Amino acid sequence: MKGTARTYGAITITNALPTGVGCAAGVALPVDVEVSLTFDGAHDPPQIELSPESRSPIVEQSLRVALRVYRPQPGTVARVSLRSQVPVARGLKSSSAVSTAVFLAVARAVGVEPDPIEIGRRSAEVGRQVGISATGALDDALAGLEPGFVVTDNRHDRVLRRSSVNPDWGVLLYIPVQPHPPSPSLAEAFSRERAAGEQAAQAVLEGDWARAMRLNTELVERTMGYSYRPLRNKLEQHGALASGVSGLGPTLTAIAPQARLSGLVEQLPDDGSDRRLVSFLEAPTCGGRLP
């Protein structure tokens, strides 16, 4: 039996670390996973075989939990291969995208098509288990499964709001080389920004995603030590609707009409950082709809 899944990375509108309320939107940075389940009668629990590019704590734990949840027959060997275009530890939700893809591929291998909220919640729990996410990042997981802005309460793993993205918009990504540290190590520092985080959360709950993105970025810059304000101002002067740090950074994103994106690239520093133009996620990647 085989199951395949493609899920996506995402960009941050508001970071959930200060308040538990997060908002993200999926972008066209795909993760592809193939899971093959074969029966040899000799392994219970199932044996796991990972391709070299698939070996990581998030893949292994997601696979173990998925096999326990979706229950292939005893004596199963699970083989996993993975390809990802999401840069790791740059604030673009690589762990959530990988985890959701593994869960979805295993489910499909046994003939199940789960709702996105089920996949997102299981991914969030794995993120907490392996220590890569302090909140579980339900917003990040769901953003890679469904188009649009998704706002979640990550303390209670529930969806608070969804809204569509203008199809004429795209995203500029400026991705420096230096990765960010794991979010649990920064939880205390972000907790000191709760007041500012509440303002950003309120803005996004009201649907003012551009203001939320700005408020969130200001608090992330203070906490992480980034100095993006001059660059953000320049991008917005040249047509960006909003710009901000994604996740814990170091990636800086800018949302703009598609026609303006190529001009925004010219405003970025020529420092060897990765630059990408990507579209927003346009279609759901698994069965069902978010509530």
N, C-alpha and C positions, 0 to 999 in steps of 0.2 A: 504494500500500500504506500502511496506517495501523496504528499500534500505540499503545495507551494503557496507562498504568500509574499506580497509586496506591500510594505508600509513605508512611511516617510518621516524625514526629519521635520523640524518646525522651528519657528522663531517665537521669541517671548514678547508679549505685550506687558504683562505684569508678572513679576517673580513671586512665587508663593511663600518664600522663606520668611518674610516679615510677619505675615498675617494668616497664612494658610490658603488665601485666595489667589489663584493663578489664572493667567490667560495666555493662550498660545494659538498660533495658526500654522497649519501644515504647509510645507513648501516642497517643490519637486526635487528632493534629494532622496532617492529611493534606497531601500534595503530589501534585498531579495533572499528568501530562505527556502530551501527545499529539504523536507524531512522524508526519509524513507524508512518504513517500518517492515521488518521481515521477521518471520517466525522460525526459530530453531529449537524451541522447546527446552532450552537449557538455562535460561536466565529469568529469574524472578527476584527482585524487581528487574525491569528492562535494562539491558546493557546499553550504554551510550557510546557512540563513536563520532568524534568531531573532526572535521577537516581542519588543517592547520590554521586557516584564516578564521575559523569559527571558535577557536579556543579562548574563552574568557569566562570569568565568574558569572556575568549576566547571562550569557548563552547557556552555560551549564545549569544554573539554577532555574532559569525559565523552562528549560527542557525537562528537568526533573519534576517540576511542579506540573507542567502540562501533561506529562505522561501519567502522573498520579490523578489528575483531574479527569482526563479524557479516556483513561483506562483501556489501552490496547490489551489484547489477550496476553496472559502470562507466557513467558518464553520469547518475548519480543526483543529484537535488536533495533535501536533507533540510530540512524545515521543522518548527520546534519551537514549541509553545506550552506555557506552564507557569502553574499557579496553586498558591500555597503558603499554608498557614495557620500555618507554623512561623516564629516571630519570628527574625530574622537576628542572629547573633552574641550570643545570649543564653544559650547553653549547652544548647539544646534540639535540637541535631543537624540544623540546617537544611541544611548542606552535604551531609552524608551522605544525607539524605532526597532531596534534589534529584538528586544523582549517581546513586543507585540507581534512581530513577524514570526517568531518561534512559536508562540502560543497559537497563532492563527494557522500556521502550517501543520502543527500536530493535530489540531482539531479537524482540519480538512482531511488529513490522512486517515482519520477514523470515521469520516463521513458526517462531521458536524460543522455547522456554520453559525458560530456564536454571534451575539450582538456585540457592537463595539464597546458598550459599557462593561460587559463581562470581561472582554479582553483587556480593556484599560485598567480595570480594578485589579485584575490578576497581575498585570505588569507593574502596577504601582506597589503592590505588596512585595513582589520580588525585589524591586528597587530598594525598599526599606530593608529587606532581609540581607542583601549583600552589601549594604552600607554605601551605595553610590548616590542615594537621594535621601535627604532628611524628611521630605514631605511625601515621597512616593510619586510625585509629578504626574498625577492623573491628567492634568491639562495637556501635558506634553504627549502622553500616550494617545489620548483621544484626538489631538490635533493631527497626528499622523495617520489617523483612520478615517476621519470625516473632514470635508472642506469647511472653511469659515473660521471665525473666531470662536473659541470655546472657553468659557469661564467655569472654573470648578472650585469647590471647597475641598481642598486636599486633606483636611483634618478628618472629614467624614466621607470622603470618596463619593461625592455627588456633584452633578452638573447644576450650575446656577443660571447659566445664560448661554445661548448660542446666537450668532448673527452671521450673515453672509459677507463675503468679500467682493468688492466691485471687480467684475471680470476684466476690466481694463487696467487693473493695478498689477504691478510686479514688485520684485524685491531685489535689492542690491545687497550682497554680502561682502564684507571686508573682514578677512579671517587671518589675524596674526598667528605666528607660529607657536607661541607659548601657550600650553594648555592651562586650564583652570584646575584648582584642587577640588577634591570631592566636597559636595555640598554639606554633609554632616559636620565637617571641620569648621564651617563658617556659620553654622546655625546661631551661635551666641552673638556673633557680630551683627547679623541681620536682625536679630530680635531687638537690638537697640534702635532700629529704624522703624519700629512698629507704627509710630504716628504717621510718618511719611508713607509707609506701606498702606495704611488704612485710607489715605487720600487717593492713592493710585487705585486701590481696590474699589473704592466708591465710584471713581470715574469710569472704570471699565464696566461695573455693574449698571451704570447709567447709559452705557453704549458710547461713551466718549473715549474711544480707544486711543486716539492721538494724544490727548492730554494724559491718559493713563500711562502711555508709553514714555512720555517725557518725565513724568513724576517718578516712575519706576527707574528710569535710567539715571536720574540724578542721585537716587539713593544707592543704586548699585555702584556708580562711580565713586561715591564717597566711601563705600565699604571696601571695594576692591582696589581702589587707588588708580583707576583709569582717568585719563585726561582727554576725553573725547569731545568736550563741549565745543572747542573751535571748529573741529571737523563736522560736528553735527550742525552747527550754525551754517557752515558753508554749504552742506548738502541741502539744507532746507531753503537757503537762498537761491539754489539752483534747481528747485522744483520738487524736492522730496516733501511728501505730505507729512511724514514723521520719520524719526530715526531714533535708534536706541541700542543699548547693549542687549544681546540675546542671552538669556540664562545668566550664568556667572561670567560670561564673556569667554575669551577676549573678543569674540565676534561682534562687530557693529553692523546693524542692519538699517536699511532705509527703504521705506515704502513709497512708491511713486507711480504715476501713470507710465505704462510701458514705453511710450514715446520719449520719455525723459530719462530713462535708465542709462542709456549709453553715454549721455552727457554727464551723468553723476559719476560714472567710473573715472572720468578725467579729473575729478576733484579729489580722488583718493591719493594718499602719499605713495610715492614710488619707493617702497621699502622692502619689497620681496614678499609681502603678504599675499595670500590667495585672494582673488577677486572673482566673484561669480554673480551672474544675473540669473535669477530663477523665477519661475511662476508660482503662484499659490496653488495649493491642491485644489483640483477641480471636481473630483468625483470620489464617492466613498470607496473604501478598499475592502470592506467586509460586510456581511449581511446585517440587516436591521438598520435602525436609525437611533441616534442619541435621543434621549427623552427631552 
